[in-house]
Amino acid sequence: MMGVLSPRRGRRGGEWSLARRARPVRKVPSVKQAVVRKDPVGAPPPGTSPPIDAMSVDTLRQRVERARALVREIEALFPGLTTLSEDDRRASDGRVRGDEERGALSSILDAVDANPAVFACLADKDDGVDPTRVETGLLRDRLARQQCLADLSALLAPIARSVEDTALEQGERCKPVILAAYQIARPVAKHDAAMRAKLVPAIDYYSAIARKGARTRAAAKAAPDHDDK
């Protein structure tokens, strides 16, 4: 079990208590199993580079910078990418449910092509240039672009997820122990000026979190109860 810090109720001044919770056992690549060497910044052949856990921090930083440059290259390949707000993304009706729905939409466009006069009332709704008809060619192009970009998104999303998950895993393997050390150091620092000076950033940060949590709880307790009885 690892310790995590949590605000202790009923105490003032941002005191923290050490909560205990069980943590699952994770399998982490062994450093002894890795090929430990001075690996280059460039992409090495498969199987020759040590895993992230055995990679030097300097090498990892260099590779992050290289990845940053590659991301800029990818962005340059697709000028005009759209960025939606979270609300707009949730409300968007532009989601296409894979190839099956894409085929269904294409069949509807086939029907429009076969009977254009029936759909003339939609001529001003396709964001096209011809006000007299539905521009099915324009809509087919957009549908094809949607497929291309959805495929790219599906390719990139797992990489972003794995990077995020690995960052969390590395944090899990250091933060709880560091916070346990803080729990030990905090009372000692009250009588040791040198230690307190070292801990100033940590004391300021975690005390601010504790005070904010106390204010939130106080506000919630003071709020009128609107539940119908």
Secondary structure, DSSP 8 states (H G I E B T S, - for coil): -EEEEEE-TT-SSS-EEEEEE---------TTTS--S---SS---TTSS--GGGS-HHHHHHHHHHHHHHHHHHHHHSTT-----HHHHHH------HHHHHHHHHHHHHHHHH-GGGGGGGGGGS--S-TTS--HHHHHHHHHHHHHHHHHHHHHHHHHHHHHHHHHHHHHTTHHHHHHHHHHHHHHHTT-HHHHHHHHHHHHHHHHHHHHHHHHHHHHHHS------
